[in-house]
């Protein structure tokens, strides 16, 4: 991976992301302990419900944010989201009932569903150079991977000297730091969408994703990531304790292998993107993810620590190889005015996949065991990988020679040539007022 882009605005936003990630990681540990304090042996049920609430918030709130992100200053959205998160985590230590946890988690995750897609839509505007943008995507993915390793370790050290409820104070400080960094950052206003009706703006991102072949592949690849990643995020504790007979401390070790795989993929992908197209890397990541799930099925039959470490690392590497290029594909598929809506739709639809695979992994795992569960997830991953290849054939690129009717917009056809009664030209295609459908290649 190249060094971080030199943009001062980007570096401040990246620091805000890292600080908020660490705070979120501390909150995750504290929330688990709070659930146990309130529900005892039902703590797993409470956490599972909280996770489902998180995904519902991500799926439902982010499209609303995408629809208003060109009308409201993005800095206001991001700082407001941070301040809401500060308020929620400071209240959490004082709750006395499980339903109160659920209500606060809904507000907390709604704020996160506001901050994250807005942050993602800002990056292309402050980093217009593709190499810089790719490095930023890679750095963000590495930060997420390292947070999964560092935050639990930091929480373990802090819990030696403080009560778990005090971890929420650390979370609040993280969000305050994030807000201060965003306040001091010059964030360009989003280009105003030409779509005026709110309901129509709400559908812009989904319409672009469905109409653009590479983005249809992204929809399928989201399912590959969710089916593969659910194995590590849902099953790790049970794999370590029940399948491998390990201790609680070994849970973090196995998760570290997954984080390491993701970090390696995120660090290596930018160099690969300078040599090959996004499609090739994405499809390779889908194949690697499918191999990882097959390895998990084998692990369920022949348990061993070396195999578990390899499988968890492959899960991280396969999903990491998909997640970095996806940002570039989304960025290239929309005009600046439509990017906030498109990033919000991608955020929402990707988490809709998690909303399916999380409970699927937990419920089927409880009823039928690892082998059946991971076989089902393997079927989802392989089927989704095949659908991605079909949706984005090798011959399809974003630059298309295509034709327009003679009465099409004159400015758009400034350099077109008249052939057989139709205007023909070649350019990078985006779904917009001039291209409401993906054009068929002209001869």
Beta strands, then each sheet from edge to edge (+ up, - down):
strand 1: 399-404
strand 2: 417-419
strand 3: 422-428
sheet 1: 1+ 3- 2+
end
